Amino acid sequence: MAPRKRPENQKTPEVVVRPKSKRNRSPRELEPEAKKLCVKGPGSSRRFDSGLWAGLASLRVPPLCSSIVRALHQHKLGTAAWPSLQQGLQQSFLNSLASYRIFQKAAPFDRRATSLAWHPTHPSTLAVGSKGGDILLWNFGIKDKPTFIKGIGAGGSITGMKFNPLNTNQFFTSSMEGTTRLQDFKGNTLRVFASSDTCNVWFCSLDVSVKSRVVVTGDNVGHVILLNMDGRELWNLRMHKKKVTHVALNPCCDWLLATASVDQTVKIWDLRQVRGKSSFLHSLPHRHPVNAAHFSPDGAQLLTTDQKSEIRVYSACQWDCPPSLIPHPHRHFQHLTPIKASWHPRYNLIVVGRYPDPNFKSCSPHELRTIDVFDGSSGKIMYQLYDPESSGIMSVPLVSLLLGYHILVWSPEDAGTQK
């Protein structure tokens, strides 16, 4: 099916640099509000409680007993193991979160933002897709006008987005338009990898492996398609009973595939041994439909997010063992971009947006819509980011966040002042 011609008219994106404001209060100043949050301690090592801390001010992490420079020196001398050094670096990052503020925001779309991808080599550049099929390439480190590609409008929602690892001037998208394609930032379609023949079938997710040179995409009726980089289809199988919400290739073992679905399962596959819908290595049942399944950067863990109130962490070497459970309110709503917990790219930390639920067991009155940071090993909540001027629901918390029609960029306060 030939791609639809996109409208010529383009909306000028609105990018606002947020100056330092007197209203931008620190966690200490927010303490009166934060005292409204309820307090509960952590649970056992395998199941964790989801209680909030007693206030944003009390969420500060205790200072390190030794400096990072000293830890690096000890590691170089062989007197400090790598895990302890990594833990020290992680603790230093957690200490820095107290200074994080929103210093830039953009509102380029006339519909809500639905997908976000970071540029693999330029840390200040990201691409964002919208429900109307619009795409923004934004380098928030410079004042140049962002690149804006106009979508088709209704029915064009961007459901997945990845930069092409072989050419970062190009990107892959899956969409409700019924295609998974490779595009450039001039608006040209370079190759259509998958296309449906009906408006009742669309693509919901995608991932790319540069090592294996493959593209994998899932649709809304349970099919998963594997293709090579030339667009040749390797197989097309119905792996789930319902919509495939997420597909993810393991970053270290790129033959290992995880698929998540609203049929309340996450399945693990060996791409070298896929023969049919029953050839999965493991099936991980959930109590509710699943929004996402992300492998950790080292490939050793799998993070899943359901559509109600549970985050799970599985060990990749022990799929049959009970997972670590983190109760957390993030219920699904039709007109809300699905909330998906994600890994920090460097540390063993989980980041997820909070959508307070009055039916959640530890919910308290006036609970804030924070960005929650959990320790990936213990499941304990380590910090909660909150800005009173942007108190909406954070759907894709990857330091830059999607908040309805807005894209928010967080930065340490001193860095934001310098920029």
C-alpha positions, 0 to 999 in steps of 0.5 A: 500500500502506497503511503498517504501524501502528507499535507503541505501546510505546517504548524510553526512549533512553539518552543518556550525557554522557561526562565528561573522563576520565583514560583519555582520552589525547592523541595524544602519550600514544598514541604507543607504540601508534601506533608499531605503524602502518606508514609509507608516503609519498604516491604520484603526483598521480593515484594515492595510497598508503594507508600510515598515518603513523608514529603519531597524534602525528606526524599533527599538521599543521604550524602556519600561517605566518600567522594567520587574522586576517592572512589575512582582512585580506590578502584584504580588501586584495586581496593574498591570493587566495580559494584561499589564504585557503580553504587557510589556514582548512582548515589551521587546522581540521586543526590543531584536530583534535588537541583533538577528543574524544568528549564525548557518546554515545547508545545508544538502539536495540536494533539497530545504527544505519544512517542519520544526517542533520544538521539543516540549520539547528541544528548540534547536532541530528541524526536517526538511524535504526536497523535496526529502524526506530527514529528518534531526533531528538537535540539534544545541546546541551541536556539535554532528552529526545530525541524517539524514534519506535519502528519496526516491528522486524525488516524496518524498517531505515532505509536513507536519511534527509533533513530536509525542506528546506521544513519542518525539522520533517519528514523523508524516509526510505527503508526496508526496510519497502518505502516512501519516505515523509515523516514528522514527529517525532510519528510521523505519516506525512504522505505515502508517495512510493513503496511496493512491493507485495512484501516482496522489494522495498525502498528503499535510498536517497533524495535531495531537491532544494528547487530542483527540488522533486523526490524521487528514490529507488532500490530493491534491484532497480535501479529509480530513481523520480523524484517531485515534492514532491506525490508525483506520479511523474515516471518509474520506470526500471530504471537498474542491473542490481542494487541501487541503494545510493545516489542523489545530486543535485548541490547546484549543478546539481540536474538532475545525478543520480549513482546508485551500485550493487552492479553495480560502476558509478556513473552520471551522469544529466541529469534533463531528458533521461532516456528510458531505462536507456541515456540516462545521460551517463556510466558510471563502472565500478568494480572492486567494488560501490559503497556511495556517490557523494557530490557535493562541496558546490560540486558540482565533484567526485564522491566514490565508496566501493566495498565493499572498499578504494578511494575515488575522486574524479572531476572533474565537468567531466572525467568521462572523465579517470582519477579520483584513487584513494585506497587505503583499507581499509573492506571490506563485511560483512553485519552492518556498516552500510556504510562511506561516505566523505563530504565535509566540509561546508566544506573540501575534505576527505574523512572515512571510517572505517577497517576494517583488513584483513589482506589490504590491502597496507599493513596492519600488526599492531595497526592502529587503527580510526581516522577518516581525514581525507584532502585532497580535492585531493592524496589525502594523509592529513591526520589520524587521529582515535582514541579508545581508549574507542571503538575500534569501526568508524566507518561514517558519519563526519560528525563525529558517527558511527555505531558499532554501537549507539552514536552518538558526538559528537566535539568540541574538548576545551575545547568539550566541557568548557564544555558 
